[in-house]
Amino acid sequence: MNDGALIQLDRAQLALAECKTAMEAKQVSDIAEAARVYLVRLGASTETVNRAAEIRTLAERQMGAFLKEMPSAAGRPKISSEQELISRPATLAEIGITKKQSSTAQKLASIPTEEFHERVAVLKAGGETPLPSKVLAFDVPAPKPSRFTMPNRGLSIARGAISHLETILPADGERLAALIFVRDWCNRQIKKQDTI
């Protein structure tokens, strides 16, 4: 495997932690996506490909958070051309973000943090690549009526992850870690219900 792609992923992950603008987050997303495509072509492990996809998805989510804070073009005050060059915020086109990318990123940013990480964990536990489209399309199956009081969403997520238990090998660290995360989350939810 090419160590250059892994080095790029490490750099992208570090850069993601230091992003201060939507443009910087977009650049991290682009680097992670290029690395993911390259790793797929090389036949890299699912764990490595998923790492690149997760960095891309996290970067797009961060980009969405920055975009939500930017003033929209319709809400900008009219100013002279000299003032505009100095004070106006960049448009989406100027920072290289399409309207579709902006919409996707802002939808990712709208998902509550805990739910976002649950979606990523369940996708990885199921052997899926956590790309933005899959995180957004993640559909928790409706639970069957139950006499238990645990939140239905938690049960559905747990069922999705646990259904793949037999395919997880001890050497498959990332999927096993995702399963443990989901199991522990479910246990915390049960404890919360017991104290109510």
Secondary structure, DSSP 8 states (H G I E B T S, - for coil): --HHHHHHHHHHHHHHHH--SHHHHHHHHHHHHHHHHHHHHHT--HHHHHHHHHHHHHHHHHHHHHHHHS--GGGS----HHHHHHH----TTTTT--HHHHHHHHHHHHS-HHHHHHHHHHHHHTT----HHHHHH---------S--S-HHHHHHHHHHHTTGGG--TT-HHHHHHHHHHHHHHHHHHHHHHH-
